[in-house]
Amino acid sequence: MAAFSVFFCDQERCSIQPVRAMDPDHAIAQVRSSHPDLRRVAVVPDELLKGVDPLQLLEEWIQARG
């Protein structure tokens, strides 16, 4: 299984959840099982996040939703 970072917003907050999954859809399903009211979601393979600050990326992602 591959490592993914799932960026998501639900009714309460926006956050990042690391998961091990077969593919991006499987990663979303894992997060959705604990956060069923997802309003916005994005999946990034961890290999693409090397050298990137995930919290800064989350902040930019949150601001880009407008």
Secondary structure as UniProt FT lines:
FT   STRAND          2..9
FT   STRAND          14..21
FT   HELIX           24..34
FT   TURN            36..37
FT   STRAND          40..45
FT   HELIX           46..49
FT   TURN            50..51
FT   HELIX           54..63
FT   TURN            64..65
//
